[in-house]
Amino acid sequence: MLLYQYKKRRRAVLACSSVSINMPILTISKLADELFLRPIVISMNSLALSTLMSYAMSANGSIDWRPITICVASDIIVMGTDHLKDKEEEFSSDRNNVNDPRLASWFIYARTFLTASAVLLALVLSQCPISTLFTTAAFVAPALLWTTPISFERFALILKRLLERYGRDKHQPYTSAPVLVIKRIPGMKAIFNGIIRGYGIYTVVFSVLSGSGNLTNTLPSPWSVVQLIVWSTVNRSCHAIMTDVRDFEDDMKAGVPTIPVLLGSILKTKVILTACHMLVMLAFIENTYIMGSCLFAAALVWMLGKHSPKKAFLLSTHSQSLFIIWYLLTRHI
């Protein structure tokens, strides 16, 4: 959803200060990929995971379409909005782009696409318990605020007026309040991705099924609630760090505090990621699907690197999806 735009914007600022011939050229194919194709493809992981949870957690073994639609639509809205902001900045930074109506029209298409996704999300939430609305908002809101500067100036002014009202610190000079960007906090990208896509999807499915009285007390073999949450959280967190491995050199130059940059080594990062996947596999060794997914994800850690094409990292995005599809096919769904 969970979202890498601070890095991209930071690198864009550096690019603007360099020679113009080094600036990337914005094309229709790039816009189509970033604004439509990539959000849809990545959201398919949420589609697979929410489908698995809906099936495994339902009392009658059916699949509820509501939590699946909520998760997919939320993914598209969050990622699409993030990519739209980034591409609009890139579009406005080049005067030649402003005079190109074909490029400008793609931003209209993207806003229409996001609006339709938001309408669909609202319609589905209206068919769910009120707890689902609060649960969805709790995980979508932080993702939307991922790269938004959060200023504490308003709170500082309120505190200052209260102190003046009670006769304290009347002569203390005013100092500007700090501005917080969640993305700038080291490690938050991996944590947010893991929690939102792991525990977040589970809570959405749980709220819908419990509200409709279709929640089972015992999940079918070989699954358990702990397996679903831990496996998904670790997998998504590791994938988020893998995307930072891809951008290691640019992040190092821009001073973006990603995990690989903080460790100062791609090798150390890959060793840690492999250890995380292996620990999950050993913890749930009785589950063939989790074991296969962890082995596949660990193999991708070493196959993919800073020189791998961006589209190759979509395999890491779907290191869960492939084995979820395998499981669902064996259940004749």
Salt bridges, closest charged atoms under 4 A:
ASP33 OD2 - ARG38 NH2 3.19
GLU34 OE1 - LYS8 NZ 3.88
GLU34 OE1 - HIS83 ND1 3.50
GLU34 OE2 - LYS310 NZ 3.18
ASP64 OD2 - ARG66 NH2 2.80
ASP75 OD2 - ARG197 NH1 2.72
ASP86 OD2 - LYS8 NZ 3.58
GLU88 OE2 - ARG111 NH2 2.41
GLU89 OE2 - ARG9 NE 3.33
GLU90 OE1 - LYS87 NZ 3.12
ASP100 OD1 - ARG102 NE 3.61
GLU164 OE2 - LYS160 NZ 2.55
ASP244 OD1 - LYS7 NZ 2.80
ASP244 OD1 - LYS189 NZ 3.04
ASP247 OD2 - LYS7 NZ 3.12
ASP247 OD1 - ARG246 NE 3.20
GLU249 OE2 - LYS306 NZ 2.87
ASP250 OD2 - ARG11 NE 3.95
ASP251 OD2 - LYS7 NZ 3.51
ASP251 OD1 - ARG11 NH1 2.89
